[in-house]
Amino acid sequence: MSTLASLVPHVRSRSSRARSLLCFLSALVGCSTAGFAAPPAGRGFTLAFEDNFDGTALDTTAWRYRTDARSIPATSPQCANLATNVSVSGGYLRLTGKVENYTTGGVTYPSTGGGVISNADFKYGYYETRAKLTKLPGWHQSFWQLGSLTSGAYNEIDGWEVDSHASQVLRYNTHHYEPAHDTWLGASYTLPAGGGTGDIFRVYAWEWSPTEVIFYVDGVERARIPYPGAHAAQSVWLTCLGWDRGSGRAGPVEIQFDYLRYYAKDYGITSDYGTIVAPSTAGGWGVSGRAFNHDNSQDTKFSSSAGDTATWTPNLPSTGNYEVFFWNPSYFKSTTTSAALAVTGAGGAFTAPAVDQVYDGQQWVSLGAYRFNAGSGGYVRLTVPNPSGGVNSRVGAMMFRRFDLADYDFDSGSASGWTTEAGTWNVAASGTGYAYRTTTTTETLVRLAPQGWQNHFVRASVRPVGANVTVGVVGRYVDANNYYMLRIYCGSNQVSTLKRAGGTWTTLATVNFAVTPGVWYDLMLVMDGNKLRGLVNGFEYIDAVDSTHTAGTVGVRTYGGEAWFDRFGVGH
């Protein structure tokens, strides 16, 4: 039976434990299997849903059957999906594909398949299953997300699609369906020769964050796709359907799923990113059921009535410079391509750049940096234009992110304020301005004056020049032997978060990331309590937890040769 973990304790059934032991013993005599992988440890995931497929029938409180018919292409009938092709026994969900003629709606299909769809909708977090597929030709197998019963099919994440005639190849795709169906970004991973998906259990997973999707096989990252939208919560699908890719079709076949687990995570949207507020509206605004907010916790609204306004009024903790971000909730054809926004802050009123709500939809859009006084005297306002022509303006959240605890671009030719702890640094010409450079081949480190900064972010543009150079931003720096660092390393093509404590290095988290010598990268290390997040070029790659260092100053560290940094900033 399935469980919602927030309501029911996490208990794995006795039959499942016994089956795991049998698989382990079988592995000693040649049965190939992969164990339960679980999400990356120490990163804030919470088990929110689990079904181990124990018992003798599908839990219809958690799942519904897939019962549509598929013709791919439309002129070539392929498969009718039947509830009778779905069963639960022996601790597995079993989906059967059959080579048989089945007529429905006046169309005869040469095969039948089956699938299940979760009744609950899930969003950001980690999804995992353990499955054994088939390598007999003619079958399309998938573990994916698409829409929901309530919101419709506006987005799709394919955790994997496997065509059985090429059972070693996993294809990953993201789709959205407004303003038109578009395969947003895709990737694939080919398992080594002799190690495909057919007739062998493997653990498959993906992690969906506000900025990207990361795909895993047997606990190892295999692909990563940026994900700008849409951000609607959606159902999980487990499916097997007939799809002849020119290789014929053999059957019957059975694919098996051992379990499904979903681990939720909030990704610190409301604390790490900045102050987030919802709009107050004046006029005839309606509540939209189709445009989605950054975390699904707030309604989005729409209006095409000229003169209607939406106003965001933050209560800011301190006077300073803030970058303002508009969560553009729409990507629909019926929406304006030039949303009109104005920002009123300490320096007066300013017209912000117009936002294309169709093609810049479902993402945070920067309106620029503005100075605000502490409190609620500043605001951002959107006004529906006159005439609007019946085209909707849509509004979601607004975010105000402080960034001016420190700000350096070196274009004055000076590095005033910086202290060198190791190596040799100098300000040098870079493009049309200047940047800070080192050519020291051993460790270098520069920092700002001692501070008691606790919850803050540090960011910089960095450029490693040599093939074996590491360069990173440093946070909560206490002394040369105690601090955190987010770094990229050309030699191993990785991005990592590390802790130095008492002079000893500990790697907190590492992921693969292609690093090209001579290219500029934007690094950002966010520290909030014991949460450490690492972003590269605006996308989150690292999420770790550690409580060793609680406060300090910031800096930059390199090792291995020439490296540059510029546009260094600290904020909170």
Number of C-alpha atoms within 10 A of each C-alpha: 16 20 18 16 17 11 9 12 10 14 10 12 15 10 14 18 12 11 15 16 12 11 17 16 12 13 13 9 8 8 13 15 19 20 14 16 18 19 23 15 12 13 18 18 18 16 21 20 22 23 21 22 25 23 16 14 13 23 15 14 11 18 19 16 22 21 15 13 19 19 15 13 9 8 7 13 19 24 31 26 27 21 16 13 19 23 18 18 13 14 20 22 28 24 27 24 29 21 18 14 14 15 14 10 6 6 13 15 22 19 27 25 34 28 28 23 22 20 17 16 18 22 23 21 23 26 27 25 23 23 25 19 27 26 22 20 22 26 31 22 24 22 24 23 24 23 20 21 14 11 15 13 17 25 24 25 23 22 27 23 20 23 26 26 21 17 24 20 19 23 18 25 19 25 21 21 16 19 16 12 11 12 13 18 14 16 15 16 16 15 15 9 7 7 12 21 22 20 18 17 23 25 23 23 27 29 23 22 21 23 18 17 23 20 25 22 21 18 20 14 14 18 18 21 18 18 22 17 25 25 26 27 22 26 21 26 21 22 24 33 27 32 27 22 16 9 12 12 20 17 17 14 20 20 21 22 23 23 21 21 22 28 22 20 19 15 21 13 14 14 12 20 16 22 20 21 18 19 22 12 20 12 13 14 20 14 13 16 12 18 26 29 24 23 17 13 8 14 19 25 24 24 26 23 21 18 17 19 22 25 21 23 19 22 17 20 12 11 14 16 20 23 17 24 20 21 24 28 31 33 29 19 15 16 23 25 19 14 21 18 21 18 23 19 19 15 12 11 14 13 13 20 15 14 20 18 27 20 16 18 25 24 23 20 19 17 19 12 17 20 18 25 17 15 13 14 14 21 16 23 20 22 20 25 20 11 11 15 11 13 18 25 30 28 32 24 21 25 24 23 19 27 21 17 15 12 16 18 19 20 18 12 15 16 16 10 9 12 15 14 15 15 17 15 19 14 19 17 14 13 7 6 13 19 25 23 21 21 19 17 17 13 16 22 22 21 21 17 12 14 13 12 20 17 21 22 27 29 29 24 22 27 25 30 21 18 18 17 23 27 30 31 29 28 33 27 25 19 16 15 14 19 26 30 27 31 25 29 25 21 16 15 16 16 27 22 26 21 23 19 17 11 12 9 14 12 13 20 23 18 14 17 17 14 22 17 18 15 11 18 18 19 25 27 28 24 26 18 16 14 19 27 24 26 19 20 12 12 17 19 23 21 23 22 18 16 9 14 19 19 19 22 22 28 27 25 21 28 22 22 20 23 26 24 25 24 17 23 20 24 20 22
